[in-house]
Amino acid sequence: MSLYRAQLFPRIMNRLMDTEQHRQVRARVCAPLSGEVVEIGFGTGLNLPHMPRSVTSIRAVEPLGVGVALSGGRRRASPVPVEVSGLDGQSLPFGEGTADAVLSTWTLCSIPDPVAAVREARRVLRPGAALHFVEHGRAPDERVRRWQDRLDPVQQRLACGCHLNRDIPSIVEAGGMHIEHLSTYFLQGEPKLVGATYEGRAVAEPG
Ligand SMILES: C[S@@+](CC[C@H](N)C(=O)[O-])C[C@H]1O[C@@H](n2cnc3c(N)ncnc32)[C@H](O)[C@@H]1O
């Protein structure tokens, strides 16, 4: 793994993903969580300050050790116990039906096989429990999409595998989940090329 990916990228993310606007979105996405939560792409723990009291534990899945190390202060300040317990959202080391919620914030853009990650989320969720997500992805506007497609290879290098142009709702559905709620919008002040924001909740498709 390059020095940039292992050391610098988590520090950059820790800053860039902690704006007031990101915090508002995080608070909204975390508000309905309760019980035992699995967070894929835990990053530097930026969601921890937004966990409601109803959350009893978090199993954090994150491949970048420095990201987890940078979360130390937030973990210590959090009343919710966090167990760092996995490296890859595509293959979760948890039993079937053991989570009350799975959380993914700006992570499906970066996982090499995001459909596999959604399938894994579906597998570990208890019946009726939901995947709560906020992601950026393919813009609804055709002209913006063309630029996203052109710039995607550059973004992948700069942002360590992050794609600009993933079709988030299709990925969630291809992973066997039914989207119960979705809002699609652009974050204020962020270049449209970063993509639309997809904020929502999905439950397992029956069968
Ligand atoms: C843009 S960052 C977002 C971090 C965090 N979710 C947040 O909201 O601040 C994307 C995260 O996905 C993580 N990631 C990349 N590949 C992954 C994988 N296979 N499984 C789980 N997480 C992964 C990265 O290490 C990074 O922490």
The ligand as a Tripos MOL2 file, in Angstrom:
@<TRIPOS>MOLECULE
LIG
   27    29     1     0     0
SMALL
NO_CHARGES

@<TRIPOS>ATOM
      1 C1        -14.5620    8.5500    1.6680 C.3       1 LIG1
      2 S1        -14.0640    7.5260    2.9690 S.3       1 LIG1
      3 C2        -15.4560    7.6690    4.0880 C.3       1 LIG1
      4 C3        -15.1090    7.2680    5.4800 C.3       1 LIG1
      5 C4        -16.2820    7.2810    6.4900 C.3       1 LIG1
      6 N1        -17.3200    6.3500    6.1300 N.3       1 LIG1
      7 C5        -16.8700    8.6600    6.6760 C.2       1 LIG1
      8 O1        -18.0690    8.8390    6.4800 O.co2     1 LIG1
      9 O2        -16.0950    9.5660    7.0450 O.co2     1 LIG1
     10 C6        -14.2800    5.8780    2.3030 C.3       1 LIG1
     11 C7        -13.9200    4.7970    3.2960 C.3       1 LIG1
     12 O3        -14.1580    3.5040    2.7200 O.3       1 LIG1
     13 C8        -13.1360    2.6590    3.1820 C.3       1 LIG1
     14 N2        -13.0470    1.4400    2.3720 N.ar      1 LIG1
     15 C9        -12.4010    1.2550    1.1970 C.ar      1 LIG1
     16 N3        -12.4930   -0.0340    0.8110 N.ar      1 LIG1
     17 C10       -13.2080   -0.6760    1.7600 C.ar      1 LIG1
     18 C11       -13.6430   -2.0220    1.9330 C.ar      1 LIG1
     19 N4        -13.3450   -2.9760    1.0450 N.pl3     1 LIG1
     20 N5        -14.3600   -2.3280    3.0190 N.ar      1 LIG1
     21 C12       -14.6790   -1.3790    3.9410 C.ar      1 LIG1
     22 N6        -14.3070   -0.0820    3.8220 N.ar      1 LIG1
     23 C13       -13.5870    0.2680    2.7540 C.ar      1 LIG1
     24 C14       -11.9050    3.5460    3.0710 C.3       1 LIG1
     25 O4        -10.7910    3.0370    3.7560 O.3       1 LIG1
     26 C15       -12.4550    4.8340    3.6600 C.3       1 LIG1
     27 O5        -12.3340    4.8610    5.0640 O.3       1 LIG1
@<TRIPOS>BOND
     1     1     2 1
     2     2     3 1
     3     2    10 1
     4     3     4 1
     5     4     5 1
     6     5     6 1
     7     5     7 1
     8     7     8 2
     9     7     9 1
    10    10    11 1
    11    11    12 1
    12    11    26 1
    13    12    13 1
    14    13    14 1
    15    13    24 1
    16    14    15 ar
    17    14    23 ar
    18    15    16 ar
    19    16    17 ar
    20    17    18 ar
    21    17    23 ar
    22    18    19 1
    23    18    20 ar
    24    20    21 ar
    25    21    22 ar
    26    22    23 ar
    27    24    25 1
    28    24    26 1
    29    26    27 1
@<TRIPOS>SUBSTRUCTURE
     1 LIG1         1 GROUP 0 **** ****
